[in-house]
Amino acid sequence: MRSPIPDYLDEVLDSLRADTSGANADYIPELADADPERLGIALTTTLGRTYVAGDAEAEFSIQSISKPFAYAAAIIDRGLDTVLGAVGVEPSGEAFNELSLEEGSCRPKNPMINAGAITSHSLLVGPEAGQDDRVDRVLSFFSRLAGRDLRVDERVCASELGSAHRNLAIAYMLRTYGILEGDVPSVVEGYTRQCSILVTVRDLSVMAATLATGGIQPITGERVMEPSVAQQVMAVMAAAGMYDAAGDWLVRVGIPAKSGVAGGMVGVLPDRVGIGTFSPRLDSHGNSHRGRLAFERLSRDMGMHLFSSDQGRLDAVAASEAEGTITFALQGNVQLTAASELLDLMADSDSAADVVLDVTRVHSFSDLGRRMTLEGLRRLRLDGRAVALRDPFGVLPDPDLGDGTYPDGAP
């Protein structure tokens, strides 16, 4: 059977295609000329399953989405205390390109605005590092997060450097206050190269899922950062990732996120999922308009709000086969992660085998988990397979497969 998750993502994108609100970033010529109709989405669970729809393989420059990941690298390289001595963690309430310094310390208010991101970039590797060292560091680190070799778009970089006057002014001001060390033009050029790294929504979802796991790349299994670093990054994303729209975003969407002016957006839900979207038209805050709508839809439909009350315990699924029957055993609280894994295991299973769903060790289903589970059973039955339910405690509410029929053994 085909998993219904890509079908759902296709439907989300189809519902947004007619919305042409917003406009491409016009202060960087290469971004202004990008195709505004591009639209893609990817979702990667902490178990390493990736689902995509739309222009999922289209590359675009990472831009400000690089900020949380470079912040993580700076913490790894220099330690949290050193980084906090140079960059704060408070939301600025201002646009991304404002100076936004704290009174007294003159630290940039957070690493998600340009002033803080330029400072984070300057801290990479060590005090004696040069531009090439810092750029090599982010390229290598981002590639490990994405699970493939990434590269800089030289045309975007050159285009952006031609209009980098404000970032240069910010960096010189930071140098005046003793926050930024090193050669200012070199630091700004290195930061611009960082922002010009090419990614896809698939890359972004995997990079975000690495944060969601507490630092373990969910596909390669490599520990890329310690859990404390991932926690720090996700917390700052929640507080300040969406600039002067951060509060509204946290209330409406509830997913720690970061946007980029090329039209990309990335979101992360701890222990559950990483999300990437791409649509070049931006709203008045500099965030992708259709990307924001896609995140709102996913948060609403999938119960992804960070402060929703049904998160429960970590969930899991296992499959075993004996005498022509495959048993899928769920446990814990069944929500997105376990339900998506279940659907993929079902899709990959022997098409001739009967199926038993064992929920004996499940203590609850989220609404999303219930709907995904029953849809999987329905599709298996449509494929001509016998489907049975082992649910001695009645934890799967109303196991109607959507057509008035029930699995064998259903209460």
N, C-alpha and C positions, 0 to 999 in steps of 0.2 A: 504493500500500500504506500501511497505518498503521504508524507507528514503534512498535516493541515497548517503548520506554522508559516511556511512560505506563502501559502494561499492567503492567510490572514494579512501578512505584511504587504502582499500585492494589493489587497483590498484597501489597506490604509493609504498606500501611495495613490491608488486610483481616485480615492476620495479627495485628494489634494491637488491633482494635476491642473484643474481649472482655475485654481487660485494663483493669480499673477501679481499679488501685492508685493510691495517692496522693490528694491533695485540692487543691482550689483554694486560692490564697492567701486567708487569711481576715482579714487585718489591713487590707485595703483593700476597703470594701464593694462597690464596682463590680466588682472582680475576684472576690470571693466569690460574686457572683450570676451570673457568666458561665456559659454552657452548657458543662458539663464533657465533653460528648460530641464537641465539635468536634475534628476531626483533619484536618490538611492537610500537604502536603509540596510543595516546589518545588526544582528543580535547574537551575542556569544554568551553561553551560560558558563558558570564556573566549572562545569563538568567537561567543557571543551567543545560543545556543540555550537556550530555557527549556522545561522539562517540569514539569507539575503533576499533582497528584492530590488527591482529597478536597476539603476546605473551603479551596481555594487562594485564593479571593477574599474570604474572611472577614477583616474588619479587627479588629485588637486592638492594645492599646497596647504600644509597643516596650520600655518599661521598661529594664532593665539592658542589653539588647542595644544601647542607644544608647551605652554607654560606650566601646567601641573606636572608633566613628565620631566621637564628640565628641573623643576623645583625638587622633585624626588631625587634626581641625579645629584643635585647640589647638596642635599642632605646626606646622601650616601658618601659623597666625596669629602665633605667638610664637617659633617656633624650637625645635629639640629641646633645646638647652642650657637654655633658660629653663624648659621643661616638666620636664626631668629635675631641675632645681633645686628643684622643688616636689613632684614625684611620683616615687617609685621604680619599679622594675620587678621586684621579687622577689615570688614567691608568698607569701601570708600564712599559708596553712594554717588560716585561720579563716573564719567565716561572713562573708557579704557586708556585714553591718551592724555588724561590730566596728570599733573605732577603728583598730587595727593600724598603729601608727606605728613608724618606725625609731628605734632608740636614737641619741641624739646629734643627728641632723638633724631629727627629729620629722616627717619627710616621711611621708605615707601610703605603705604598702609598694608599692602598684601602682594603676593607674588603673581596675582592674576591680572593686574594692570601693567601697562608697559614699563613704568618706573621700577616696579618690583621684579618684573620678568627680566629686564636688562641687568638688574643687580644679581638675580639668581644665575643668569648666564655667566656673569663675570666671576662667580665663585666656583665654577666647574673646575674639576681636576685638582687645582692647587694654586697657591699664590704666585708661582712662577710660570704658570701655564700661558701659552700664547694662543692666538686666534685659531690656528690649525688644531691645536690640542683640544680646545673647547668644542669646536665643530665636530672633530672626530669622536669626541665623547658622546655628544647627543646623537649623532648618526648611529654609533654602535649600540647605545642604550635603547634608542627607539626601535632599532632593528630587532633587538632581542625581545622587546615587548611585543612587537608585531609578529615575530616568527619568520621574518624574511628580510632580505637586504633592502634597505631604503636608500634613496638618493635625493640630492638637492636639485631643484629645478633652477638652472642657471638663468633662464630668461626671467622667471618671476623674481629671482634675487636681484638681478640687475635693474629690473623695473622698479622694485621697491626701494633699492638704494638711491635711485634718482629722486625719490621724494621722502627721504629719511630725515629731513631737517628737524622735525619736532622731536624724534627720538634722540637725535644728536644733542639738541638743546636740553632735553631731560637728563641725558647722561652727563653732560658737562655740569649741570646743576648738582647732580648727585656727587660728582667728583669734587665740586666746591665744598659740599658738606662733609666730605671724608667718607661717604658711604661706598662709593665705587672706586676701586683701585685699577691701575693699568691704563693703557692707551685708549682714550675714549673712542676714536674712530674705529680702532680694531675691535673693541668690544661690541660696538653697534653693528659693524659689518658681520661679526660672528653671530650675533643675535638674529640679524636679518637672514643669514643662511639657515639658522635653526628654523625660522618661520617658513622657509622656502622648501623644506623637506616634503616630498610627495607621498601621499597616503591614499588609501581607499577607505570606504566606510567599513569594509571587512577588517582592515588594519586597525581602525579606531575601536571597533567593538572588541577585538582581541586585546588591545592595549588596555582598554578600560576593564575588561574582565580580569586582567592580571592584578589590577588594583582590588577588584571585588574579591579575589581569592586571598587577599592579604599578601600579595607579592609573588605568587607562583603562576608562571605562564601556563594557562590551562591546556594548551595543546602540546607544547614541548615538555612540560613538567619542570622546567628550570625555575629555581627560586631566583627572581630578579631583584627583589628587595625584601627587607624585613617587614613583618606586619605593622610595626610601629610607624614605618615610613609611609606605607600605604594608607594607614589611618590618618596621619597628618595631612596627606594630600587630599584625601576624600573630604575631610572636615573643612579644609580651606575652599575646596570646590563648592561645597554646599553653602558656605557663607559668602563667597565673593566671586564665584566662577562666572556669573552672568552679569557682572558689572553693576550698573545702576538699576538693573531689573532683577537683581538677585533675590530680593525679598518676595516679589510677586512670583518669581519662578519657584521658589521653595514652597510657597503656599499652594500654587496651582498644580505644579508637576511633582515636586517632592523628590527629585532625583538629582544628586550632585552632578553638576554638568559644567562644560566649558564649550565656548563657541569660538569660531574663527571667521575672519572677514572674507575668506574664500567661499564660505557657505557651509562649511563642515560644523558638526556639533557632536560632542561625545558625552555620554552619561554613564554613571556607574551606580549600581545598587549592591551594597556589600552582601557577600555570600550568595548572590543570585545571578547577576547578569551585567554585561557591558553592552552599550548601544552606540552605534555610529549612524549619523544621517548626513546627507549632502543635498543642498539646494542653494544656489548662489544668491538669490534675491534676499536682501537683508531688511530688517525692520529698523525703526528709529533708534534702537539701542545698539545696532551693529550685529544683531543675532539673526540667523537664518529664519525667515518668516515661516516657510513650510516645515522646516526642521522643528521649530517650536510647536507647531500644530501636531506634528507626528509624535513628539514626546508627550504632549498633553493627551493624545489619544491612547498611547500605550500605557501611560500611567493610569488612566481611567479604566481602560478595558482589562488590564492585567493586574490591577491592584498593586502597582509598583511604587506608590507613594512611600517615601522613607518612613513616614509616621503612621502608616496603616497598621491596624492592630491585629492582623491575621498572619503575621510572619511566622510565629511559632518556632519549632526546632528545625535543625537541619534535616532535609529530606533525602531519601535514597531509593534506588530501585535495583533489582537484580533479576536475572533470567536464568532458568534451568530447563533442560529438556530430558524427557524420559518417555519411552514407549509411544512416540508419535505425538506427544503433547508438550507444549511449551508453557511453563508457569512463570508469570511475571509477578514478582513479590515487591510490593511497595511498603515503605515504613516511614514513620514520623508524620510531619505535616505535609501533605501533598500540595505543592503549589507549582510555580513555573518550572523550577529546575528539575524536580523529579518527573513532573508530567511531560516535559519536553523530552527527557531521556527515555521515558517509557514509550513515547510515540516513535522515537527513532529505533529503539530496540524492536518494537512491533514491525516497523517498516522493513527492518533488516532480517526479520525472522523467516524461517522455512515456510514457504507459502502453502505447503501441504499439511502442516501440523495444526492440530487443534490448540486452542488457547484457553488457559485458566488465569484469571487475574486474582491474586491472593492479596487481600488488604487486611489480613488478620493483625498485622503489626502497625497499621495506620491508626493514629489517634484523631486525625481530622483531615478534611479536604478543604482547601480554599475554594471559593466559587470557580475561579479560573482552573484550578487543578481538577475539579469535578468535571467541568465542561470538556477539558482537553482529554481526560481519561475516557469519558463516554464517547467522544467523537472517534477516538482510536478504536474502541470496541465496535462502534457502528461500521467503520470502514473495513475492519477485518471481516465482519459478517457479510458486508456487501461483496467482499472478495470470495465468499463461499466457504468461509471457515467457521467451525463450531466455536462458540464463545461461551465461557462459563465464569461465574463470579464466586469467589470464596470469601464471604463477608459475615462471619458468625456474630459479629457485634453490631451490624447495621450501620457502619460508619460512612458508607457511600450513600448520600441522600438521593432518593428517587432515581434509581439507575435505569431510567427510561432511555433507550438508545436514540430517541428523537422521532421514532415512528410508532410509538405505542407498544413496542416489544421490549423484552428484558433479557439479559444474559441468563443462561441456565443457572439455576441455584440462587437467583436473586430473591431477596426476601419480599 
